[in-house]
C-alpha cells in the first residue's frame, strides 16, 4: 500500500458517504493533533478525471487538514475494482467512528448496493451475523427508540442498545404478538434493564406465559419504585434545570489535584462522559427558541 501526498484542492467528497454527523469536538481534537504530530493516518481516495480525486474514507481528516490550510495530504489511491462502501465501512468500523444509527444505515446501503444477504454481508465486513443483526435492529424501530440508543452511545442515561432491540424482537416473534415488541422496549427503558436482565426476564415470560413482564422483572431483581402512571417520563424544564444546577454545583467544586489523582481508565471515562454531555448541551442550546437573541446577565 503506497502512500502519496496529493493536493488538497483536488480532493472532493463523494456521493457515497457513511457519516451523517460530524462531531465538532472530535474535529477540533483532530485539528489540534495534526498541529502537534502531523497527519499519521492517510485518507483513502480514488482517481477522478486526469488529476482529481474522490474521497472514499477520511472525511474528518480531510476537513482538519483544510482547517489548517495544508497544501497536501497523505493518501492511498484505491483501485476501481473495490466496493467504495465496503472500504468506508471497514475503516470506520475498525476506528469505531460511526454512531449506531449511521453504522446501521451504512451497512444497509452496502447490502442493497452489493445485493448481499445478512450472512454474506457479515462475512464481507468480518463480523458475526448476530452482531450484524444487532447493528441493523435500530432501523426497525420508531425514532424515540433510535434516539434512546444514541443517548446510550453518547453516554446518556438510556440503557437501550441494538442487542436489547434484537432480544425484544425475538421475544415478540416467539410469543406471536407484535405488540409485545414495544412493550418489551418500554420495560427496558423504564426499569433500566441490562442486556442480561432483559434476556432472563423475556425468557421467563416466554417460558411460563402466565406472568407479565412487570412480574418477571420483580422475580429477577428488586424494583425500586412502582410504575404507576407515566408522568415521570414527561419532559419538563424544572427537572432539567434542577439536574443542571446540581451538576454545575458539583463541577465547580472539582479541584485540579482531584483530576491529577485519576487513573488512566478514570480519565478516559470522564472525558467520554464530559464530551457526550457537551454534545447534548450544545444541541439544546441550538434548539432553544430565541437563544441567539437573548442575552443572559
Secondary structure as the mmCIF struct_conf table of DSSP 4:
data_model
#
loop_
_struct_conf.conf_type_id
_struct_conf.id
_struct_conf.beg_label_comp_id
_struct_conf.beg_label_asym_id
_struct_conf.beg_label_seq_id
_struct_conf.end_label_comp_id
_struct_conf.end_label_asym_id
_struct_conf.end_label_seq_id
STRN STRN1 UNK A 3 UNK A 7
HELX_RH_3T_P HELX_RH_3T_P1 UNK A 8 UNK A 10
STRN STRN2 UNK A 11 UNK A 13
BEND BEND1 UNK A 15 UNK A 15
BEND BEND2 UNK A 18 UNK A 18
BEND BEND3 UNK A 20 UNK A 20
HELX_RH_AL_P HELX_RH_AL_P1 UNK A 24 UNK A 37
BEND BEND4 UNK A 41 UNK A 41
STRN STRN3 UNK A 43 UNK A 48
TURN_TY1_P TURN_TY1_P1 UNK A 49 UNK A 51
STRN STRN4 UNK A 52 UNK A 57
HELX_RH_AL_P HELX_RH_AL_P2 UNK A 59 UNK A 67
TURN_TY1_P TURN_TY1_P2 UNK A 68 UNK A 69
BEND BEND5 UNK A 71 UNK A 71
STRN STRN5 UNK A 72 UNK A 77
HELX_LH_PP_P HELX_LH_PP_P1 UNK A 78 UNK A 79
TURN_TY1_P TURN_TY1_P3 UNK A 80 UNK A 81
BEND BEND6 UNK A 82 UNK A 82
HELX_RH_AL_P HELX_RH_AL_P3 UNK A 84 UNK A 94
TURN_TY1_P TURN_TY1_P4 UNK A 95 UNK A 96
BEND BEND7 UNK A 98 UNK A 98
HELX_RH_AL_P HELX_RH_AL_P4 UNK A 100 UNK A 114
TURN_TY1_P TURN_TY1_P5 UNK A 115 UNK A 115
HELX_RH_AL_P HELX_RH_AL_P5 UNK A 118 UNK A 125
TURN_TY1_P TURN_TY1_P6 UNK A 126 UNK A 126
BEND BEND8 UNK A 127 UNK A 127
HELX_RH_AL_P HELX_RH_AL_P6 UNK A 129 UNK A 136
HELX_RH_3T_P HELX_RH_3T_P2 UNK A 137 UNK A 140
BEND BEND9 UNK A 141 UNK A 141
HELX_RH_AL_P HELX_RH_AL_P7 UNK A 143 UNK A 153
TURN_TY1_P TURN_TY1_P7 UNK A 154 UNK A 155
BEND BEND10 UNK A 157 UNK A 157
HELX_RH_AL_P HELX_RH_AL_P8 UNK A 162 UNK A 174
TURN_TY1_P TURN_TY1_P8 UNK A 175 UNK A 176
TURN_TY1_P TURN_TY1_P9 UNK A 178 UNK A 178
HELX_RH_AL_P HELX_RH_AL_P9 UNK A 179 UNK A 191
TURN_TY1_P TURN_TY1_P10 UNK A 192 UNK A 192
HELX_RH_AL_P HELX_RH_AL_P10 UNK A 195 UNK A 208
BEND BEND11 UNK A 210 UNK A 211
HELX_RH_AL_P HELX_RH_AL_P11 UNK A 213 UNK A 220
BEND BEND12 UNK A 221 UNK A 221
BEND BEND13 UNK A 224 UNK A 225
BEND BEND14 UNK A 230 UNK A 230
HELX_RH_3T_P HELX_RH_3T_P3 UNK A 231 UNK A 233
BEND BEND15 UNK A 234 UNK A 234
HELX_RH_AL_P HELX_RH_AL_P12 UNK A 237 UNK A 252
TURN_TY1_P TURN_TY1_P11 UNK A 253 UNK A 253
HELX_RH_AL_P HELX_RH_AL_P13 UNK A 256 UNK A 260
TURN_TY1_P TURN_TY1_P12 UNK A 261 UNK A 261
HELX_RH_AL_P HELX_RH_AL_P14 UNK A 264 UNK A 287
BEND BEND16 UNK A 288 UNK A 288
TURN_TY1_P TURN_TY1_P13 UNK A 289 UNK A 290
HELX_RH_3T_P HELX_RH_3T_P4 UNK A 291 UNK A 293
#
